[in-house]
């Protein structure tokens, strides 16, 4: 067993451009990760650079006429789009697009004005923008773009904000997240179905001076296991960076772990199966840093600080091989995943049985059944020789036994034909009882059957 925080961020690194007063925006385009930002201090020029997975290219100018805020990025109709408010006191909003070689001339036309840059995101074949109003107007507006014209702005997104919102598409809805209006540093969210925005809800982390950034993550084998991730700097005076994930119903508790701090907020983007964050340094440090985290860690699916149990390779008296993994957290959430492979000629209906036993003698059983094809299946096409099955859920007894499970508990599994499933469970429980000696098995709880 190993303990694993959900996202293992690599140590922060320098390398994005020459500096910025509010940090970069990030977006994947044509196999590269692009960053766009305004310059340091009073330099309102916009620069860009790209990353190939190893190194950032030299910064280049050429994006529009200047901005006093952080621009926004999104890919639409095979172009990388940028949107921003104007330089200085110019509160008009501009946009431009990039074809991989050059940026088009900036154009005006997004809404009626904003004291912050808009957020942009593609949803249902259109490019959407959401922004706060001009000057002291905290209302949020939205508009969409078909590739030629922006629609008239409309109200209807939440109760107001003093900063730039963020957008992402998750579970076939357009999500917006933002901090509250004025001195309200709580973070809110809403979702859009293509017709109307839902009422705002609170629940993302503790508080933030500038609000969160959003990214949709494909971390599981099914759409239902995807997650929406938010990242932000803390409230006034707190320059630490936090993150949380959302499954469509609930946000997980906030966690630390992204870099050394920032005075603005991190940008997020998914690139090469990793989640990337980019940000300016803490306080007056205008250098730009980046970090990334592996999205292949299935512990993301259940949130919180997770503990992983792994059986290692599981053999069988049939031409079968496989393994089982179990991830649990203190709230009783679990993710049980199994892999099986048919290395023989015949088709097999198989079962993987697993037992997790606490040091207090409470046993939790997990079963997966499946069908595998041997090489005989090649006579009728490509045989399905591998089977991977995840099961996600919650069990309150796992929560109550959590400490006794992660501190000395055992996790074992057997791989058999379906007809021997019950015998396999009996054997596993008897083996666990012998290891517990006098304690024995006090209770057996069927979790996945």
Order of alpha helices (4+ residues) and beta strands (2+ residues): beta-beta-beta-beta-beta-beta-beta-beta-beta-beta-beta-beta-beta-beta-beta-beta-beta-beta-beta-beta-beta-beta-beta-beta-beta-beta-beta-beta-beta-beta-beta-beta-alpha-alpha-beta-alpha-beta
